[in-house]
């Protein structure tokens, strides 16, 4: 079966694209489309469509999302490869590879230094199109309460609660949380809006990290205007309200075993001390409001994984792989650092749902 690929602006074929998104990604209205494709704070997105050559029916699409990063104090533009969206009956490699090759061939016409992509199912497509794999996301889980895990072992609720109390105490003593105390010079705020302090924190402490700029506009777009989830913010501040770190999270996620989870969606911090203080404060907050687990997706620095382990997080396998393709227009751009996962900082902020 043959497919034709055309480049377009998302708004030019909005009705067809929304229909394609709705039937494959279960987005039931135009709000998500408008948010993702028409309100990007970093500029216009690019879009490619795949149609059956015979019938002309739209059967797939992909996009290139504009992003801005910063390394060693120098801002530069990059593209984020959007998930390949293809109707089930056309999910052979042919249509997907054609879409991705069209995207890659367009790179020299952009000012993107490189394009990065994150995928659970299209790793073979990225590799066929000469992307380079950097690594795989980590999925971290911190159990706070064990009673939901013990339902199958203890039918008696009194015995179950008694056993859970012992297990919960052990989990808490094992975690660095029990040995980390919030300094009287610092405070946590669960009601802070995004403001210019967030961008200032990014500019001061992101020099050796490859990550999307955490501007106020980006954070408000990603977490205040996103139409499908309700996000909350926790900040760590000193007495002068200087921002030392933040967590963005959602509550009430249902875990694999029916547990209630707090999902950390994004975070950034001044130093390891600030991150320790935030993790301890957030863990205590989640215990107080009755969460069973804390979950976190992360790709990047080993030091963060090491600290999460010390806080009682357990790593589970993640299917999300990260790839990079250099723009040949910028062949002098050194990719050595980009290809080192230990320089990256990716969270759910980049994993658009």
CORNORCOR-V911548 format. One record per run of one state. SS is the DSSP state (H for helix, E for strand, C for the rest). FROM is the first residue (numbers start at 0). TO is the last residue. If there is no record, write none. Layout:
# CORNORCOR-V911548
ss & from & to
SS & FROM & TO
SS & FROM & TO
This chain:
# CORNORCOR-V911548
ss & from & to
C & 0 & 1
E & 2 & 7
C & 8 & 8
H & 9 & 24
C & 25 & 29
H & 30 & 37
C & 38 & 44
E & 45 & 51
C & 52 & 56
E & 57 & 70
C & 71 & 72
E & 73 & 80
C & 81 & 83
E & 84 & 85
C & 86 & 86
H & 87 & 89
C & 90 & 91
H & 92 & 108
C & 109 & 112
E & 113 & 118
C & 119 & 121
H & 122 & 127
C & 128 & 130
E & 131 & 135
C & 136 & 136
E & 137 & 142
C & 143 & 145
H & 146 & 149
C & 150 & 155
H & 156 & 173
C & 174 & 174
H & 175 & 178
C & 179 & 184
E & 185 & 188
C & 189 & 194
H & 195 & 204
C & 205 & 208
E & 209 & 209
C & 210 & 210
E & 211 & 211
C & 212 & 214
H & 215 & 222
C & 223 & 230
E & 231 & 237
C & 238 & 241
E & 242 & 253
C & 254 & 258
E & 259 & 268
C & 269 & 270
H & 271 & 287
C & 288 & 291
E & 292 & 299
C & 300 & 300
H & 301 & 309
C & 310 & 311
E & 312 & 315
C & 316 & 319
E & 320 & 325
C & 326 & 326
H & 327 & 329
C & 330 & 339
H & 340 & 342
E & 343 & 345
C & 346 & 352
